Amino acid sequence: MPPTAAALAANCDAIAAGGIAEVALVDRNSGVELVPHFYRGEYWVAGIPGAMYSIAIRNRLGERLLAVTSVDGVNVISGATAAWDQTGYVFDPNERYEITGWRKSDSEVAAFTFTASPNSYAERTGRPANVGVIGVALFRERQPRAVYAPPVAEQSLDRPFEAPETVAPAAEPASPPNATASAPPAGSSPSSAQTSTRDARSSGRLEAFAAPRPATPKLGTGHGEREFSYVNHTEFSRMQPEPNEVIRIRYDSLDNLVAMGIIERPRPAPTANPFPDSPAQQYAPDPPGRNGGAR
């Protein structure tokens, strides 16, 4: 799966969000990443009501990565109230992929759309507390332990050959539930995977952060039109119960971000003439003289 390069910007200068992955919100109509603004320790983006968007993730590592992703406090794959130990998308090394909606099956999603909070999927399902925040909890994969085999000693001719014993790998601790979704290779359809759930569960939960009071009803993410998005299932063993990294992006309408003092409303550029000293006529003027006509 692709990593999400979250180009979040402080003072409108784009910077990468996250150390092991990059995450960004993308306007699907224009294909342009929404500009992030850094305000009081958080990243904010301005969404356009009615516009479809995606969550672009790029894995920056040379190994697989699990991204448990939530929108408005809701897991984007299962629709459950989000927690770290739930299902997510698995990204191959250095892969980038855009999550475009709420997963409905292995082949369909309901598109993410910016909408008024009362119309958001979270609020319509009775979970309005975390509308306006996107979270990506990143997990590195546990690598298999190396098995050491001592060299074979020389065997005498007067006794049968005995194979040397190998050292069995140490027992590994139980992992938290590994529900994961894997991203497809470049050029193929995205894939999601859910792994078997183990008894040990992480106690971590996505933290809710209070936002400044908006001027108008805040923006949320709606349950849009269904569209094709293919995924498959894979196994993923987490390196540790808690995420190696959590990336959070806040969003709201431009009007609300301006009202909260997070950004300034863009001012229209003054009209400028690239050739201010040029004559207005289309063709060369006549020379001075009698009649001024061509001969």
C-alpha positions as CSV (number, residue, x, y, z in Angstrom):
1,M,0.0,0.0,0.0
2,P,1.1,3.4,-0.6
3,P,2.4,5.6,2.2
4,T,0.6,8.7,2.8
5,A,2.8,11.7,2.6
6,A,1.1,14.0,4.9
7,A,2.5,17.2,3.7
8,L,1.3,19.3,6.6
9,A,2.4,22.8,6.6
10,A,3.5,25.2,9.3
11,N,3.1,28.8,8.2
12,C,1.9,27.4,4.9
13,D,5.3,25.9,4.2
14,A,4.6,22.2,3.3
15,I,6.4,19.7,5.5
16,A,6.1,16.0,5.8
17,A,3.7,14.8,8.6
18,G,5.1,11.8,10.4
19,G,8.4,10.0,10.5
20,I,7.6,6.5,9.2
21,A,4.7,7.6,6.9
22,E,3.4,10.7,5.2
23,V,-0.3,11.6,5.3
24,A,-2.3,14.2,3.3
25,L,-5.8,15.0,2.4
26,V,-6.5,15.2,-1.4
27,D,-9.3,17.0,-3.2
28,R,-10.5,14.4,-5.6
29,N,-12.0,16.9,-8.0
30,S,-8.7,18.7,-8.6
31,G,-6.2,16.1,-7.5
32,V,-4.5,18.7,-5.3
33,E,-3.4,18.1,-1.7
34,L,-5.2,20.4,0.7
35,V,-2.8,22.9,2.3
36,P,-2.3,22.2,6.0
37,H,-1.9,25.0,8.5
38,F,-0.2,24.6,11.9
39,Y,-2.1,26.1,14.8
40,R,-1.5,25.6,18.5
41,G,0.2,22.3,18.0
42,E,-2.2,20.8,15.5
43,Y,-2.5,20.6,11.7
44,W,-5.7,22.0,10.1
45,V,-7.0,21.9,6.5
46,A,-10.0,23.7,4.9
47,G,-12.5,21.4,3.2
48,I,-15.0,22.5,0.6
49,P,-18.6,21.4,1.5
50,G,-19.8,18.8,-1.0
51,A,-16.3,18.0,-2.3
52,M,-15.0,14.4,-2.3
53,Y,-11.6,13.8,-0.7
54,S,-9.2,11.0,0.0
55,I,-6.6,10.2,2.6
56,A,-3.3,9.7,0.9
57,I,-0.7,7.6,2.8
58,R,2.8,6.8,1.8
59,N,5.0,4.3,3.6
60,R,8.5,5.8,4.0
61,L,10.0,2.5,5.2
62,G,11.6,-0.4,3.4
63,E,9.2,-2.8,5.2
64,R,5.5,-3.3,5.5
65,L,3.5,-0.9,7.6
66,L,-0.1,-1.1,9.0
67,A,-2.2,2.1,9.0
68,V,-5.3,1.9,11.3
69,T,-7.2,4.9,10.0
70,S,-10.2,6.8,11.4
71,V,-12.4,9.6,10.3
72,D,-14.5,11.5,12.8
73,G,-13.5,8.9,15.4
74,V,-14.8,6.0,13.2
75,N,-12.7,3.2,11.7
76,V,-12.8,3.6,7.9
77,I,-13.0,-0.1,7.3
78,S,-15.2,-1.6,10.0
79,G,-17.3,1.4,10.8
80,A,-16.7,0.8,14.5
81,T,-15.8,3.5,17.0
82,A,-12.1,3.8,16.4
83,A,-9.4,2.1,18.5
84,W,-5.8,1.3,17.8
85,D,-6.2,-2.5,17.9
86,Q,-8.7,-2.6,15.0
87,T,-8.4,-3.4,11.3
88,G,-6.4,-1.2,9.0
89,Y,-4.6,-1.0,5.6
90,V,-1.3,-2.7,5.1
91,F,1.2,-0.9,2.9
92,D,4.1,-2.5,1.1
93,P,7.6,-0.9,1.4
94,N,7.6,2.7,0.0
95,E,4.0,2.3,-1.3
96,R,1.5,5.1,-1.7
97,Y,-2.2,4.7,-1.7
98,E,-5.3,6.9,-1.4
99,I,-8.2,5.8,0.9
100,T,-11.3,7.1,-0.8
101,G,-14.2,6.1,1.4
102,W,-15.9,4.0,4.0
103,R,-15.3,0.4,3.1
104,K,-18.5,-1.5,2.3
105,S,-17.1,-4.7,0.9
106,D,-13.9,-6.1,-0.7
107,S,-14.9,-4.3,-3.8
108,E,-16.8,-1.1,-2.8
109,V,-16.5,2.0,-0.7
110,A,-18.9,4.9,0.1
111,A,-16.9,8.0,-0.9
112,F,-15.7,10.5,1.7
113,T,-17.4,13.8,1.2
114,F,-17.2,17.0,3.2
115,T,-20.6,17.9,4.6
116,A,-22.2,19.7,7.4
117,S,-21.7,17.9,10.7
118,P,-25.4,16.8,11.1
119,N,-25.1,14.9,7.8
120,S,-21.8,13.2,8.7
121,Y,-21.6,9.5,8.9
122,A,-20.4,9.7,12.6
123,E,-23.2,12.0,13.7
124,R,-25.9,10.1,11.8
125,T,-24.7,6.9,13.7
126,G,-24.9,8.7,17.0
127,R,-21.2,9.5,17.5
128,P,-20.8,13.3,17.0
129,A,-18.0,13.8,19.6
130,N,-15.0,13.5,17.3
131,V,-16.4,15.0,14.0
132,G,-13.6,17.0,12.3
133,V,-10.5,14.9,13.0
134,I,-8.7,12.3,10.9
135,G,-6.3,9.9,12.6
136,V,-3.7,7.4,11.3
137,A,-2.1,5.0,13.8
138,L,1.0,3.4,12.3
139,F,2.4,0.0,13.3
140,R,5.6,-1.6,12.2
141,E,5.6,-5.3,11.5
142,R,7.3,-7.9,13.8
143,Q,10.1,-9.5,11.9
144,P,10.6,-13.3,12.3
145,R,13.4,-14.3,14.7
146,A,16.5,-15.8,13.1
147,V,17.0,-19.5,13.9
148,Y,20.6,-20.4,14.8
149,A,21.9,-23.8,13.6
150,P,25.4,-24.8,14.8
151,P,27.8,-26.2,12.3
152,V,27.7,-30.0,11.7
153,A,30.5,-31.7,13.5
154,E,32.6,-34.4,11.8
155,Q,31.1,-37.9,12.4
156,S,33.3,-40.9,13.2
157,L,32.9,-44.0,11.1
158,D,32.2,-46.3,14.0
159,R,28.9,-44.7,14.9
160,P,25.9,-43.6,13.0
161,F,25.5,-40.0,11.8
162,E,23.5,-37.8,14.2
163,A,22.0,-34.6,13.0
164,P,23.0,-31.6,15.1
165,E,20.2,-30.0,17.2
166,T,19.0,-26.6,16.3
167,V,18.1,-23.9,18.7
168,A,14.3,-23.3,18.6
169,P,13.2,-19.7,18.4
170,A,12.0,-18.2,21.7
171,A,8.3,-18.0,22.1
172,E,6.9,-14.6,21.0
173,P,4.5,-12.7,23.2
174,A,0.9,-12.5,22.1
175,S,0.1,-9.7,19.7
176,P,-2.9,-7.4,19.8
177,P,-5.6,-8.1,17.3
178,N,-4.0,-7.7,13.9
179,A,-7.0,-6.7,11.8
180,T,-5.2,-5.1,8.9
181,A,-5.8,-4.0,5.4
182,S,-3.1,-4.3,2.8
183,A,-2.6,-1.9,0.0
184,P,-2.2,-3.1,-3.6
185,P,1.1,-2.9,-5.5
186,A,1.6,0.2,-7.7
187,G,-0.7,0.2,-10.7
188,S,-3.2,-2.3,-9.2
189,S,-6.4,-1.9,-7.2
190,P,-6.0,-1.2,-3.5
191,S,-6.2,-4.1,-1.1
192,S,-7.3,-4.4,2.5
193,A,-6.7,-7.2,4.9
194,Q,-8.1,-8.3,8.1
195,T,-5.9,-10.5,10.3
196,S,-6.9,-12.8,13.1
197,T,-7.7,-11.3,16.4
198,R,-5.6,-12.3,19.4
199,D,-6.7,-12.2,23.1
200,A,-4.3,-9.5,24.1
201,R,-5.8,-6.1,23.3
202,S,-4.3,-2.7,23.3
203,S,-5.8,-0.3,25.9
204,G,-5.0,2.7,23.7
205,R,-7.7,4.7,22.2
206,L,-7.7,7.6,19.8
207,E,-7.7,10.7,21.9
208,A,-10.4,13.3,21.4
209,F,-9.1,16.9,21.1
210,A,-11.3,19.9,21.8
211,A,-11.4,22.4,18.9
212,P,-11.9,26.1,19.1
213,R,-15.6,27.1,18.7
214,P,-16.5,27.5,15.0
215,A,-18.6,30.3,13.7
216,T,-21.0,28.0,11.9
217,P,-21.8,24.3,12.1
218,K,-18.6,22.5,11.6
219,L,-17.7,20.3,8.7
220,G,-17.8,16.5,8.9
221,T,-17.4,13.5,6.5
222,G,-20.5,12.1,4.8
223,H,-21.3,8.7,3.5
224,G,-21.2,9.4,-0.2
225,E,-21.9,7.5,-3.4
226,R,-20.6,3.9,-3.7
227,E,-17.7,3.3,-6.0
228,F,-15.4,0.5,-6.9
229,S,-12.3,-0.1,-4.7
230,Y,-10.9,-3.6,-4.6
231,V,-9.0,-5.0,-1.6
232,N,-7.7,-8.4,-0.4
233,H,-6.9,-9.8,3.0
234,T,-3.5,-10.5,4.5
235,E,-1.8,-11.3,7.8
236,F,0.1,-8.7,9.8
237,S,1.9,-9.2,13.1
238,R,2.4,-6.0,15.0
239,M,5.8,-5.2,16.5
240,Q,4.1,-3.8,19.6
241,P,0.6,-3.3,21.0
242,E,0.7,0.5,20.8
243,P,1.3,2.4,17.6
244,N,4.8,3.3,16.6
245,E,3.4,6.7,15.5
246,V,0.1,8.5,15.4
247,I,-0.7,11.2,12.9
248,R,-3.7,13.5,13.4
249,I,-5.2,16.1,11.0
250,R,-8.1,18.4,11.9
251,Y,-10.4,19.9,9.3
252,D,-13.3,22.3,8.9
253,S,-14.7,24.8,6.5
254,L,-12.7,27.8,5.3
255,D,-15.2,30.2,7.1
256,N,-14.8,28.4,10.4
257,L,-11.0,28.3,10.2
258,V,-11.0,32.0,9.4
259,A,-13.4,32.7,12.3
260,M,-11.2,30.7,14.7
261,G,-8.1,32.6,13.6
262,I,-6.4,29.6,12.2
263,I,-5.9,31.1,8.7
264,E,-6.5,34.4,7.0
265,R,-9.0,34.6,4.2
266,P,-7.0,34.9,0.9
267,R,-7.2,38.4,-0.6
268,P,-7.8,38.8,-4.3
269,A,-4.7,39.8,-6.2
270,P,-4.9,43.3,-7.8
271,T,-5.3,43.4,-11.5
272,A,-1.9,43.6,-13.2
273,N,-0.9,44.4,-16.8
274,P,2.1,42.5,-18.1
275,F,2.8,45.1,-20.8
276,P,1.8,48.4,-19.3
277,D,3.7,50.6,-21.8
278,S,2.3,48.9,-24.9
279,P,-0.2,50.7,-27.1
280,A,-3.8,49.6,-27.1
281,Q,-4.1,48.9,-30.8
282,Q,-3.6,45.5,-32.3
283,Y,-1.4,46.6,-35.2
284,A,1.5,49.0,-35.7
285,P,0.3,52.7,-35.9
286,D,0.7,54.8,-39.0
287,P,3.8,57.1,-39.3
288,P,3.3,60.8,-38.9
289,G,2.9,62.8,-42.2
290,R,0.3,63.7,-44.8
291,N,-2.5,61.3,-45.0
292,G,-0.4,58.7,-43.2
293,G,-1.4,56.0,-45.6
294,A,0.5,53.3,-47.3
295,R,1.9,54.0,-50.7
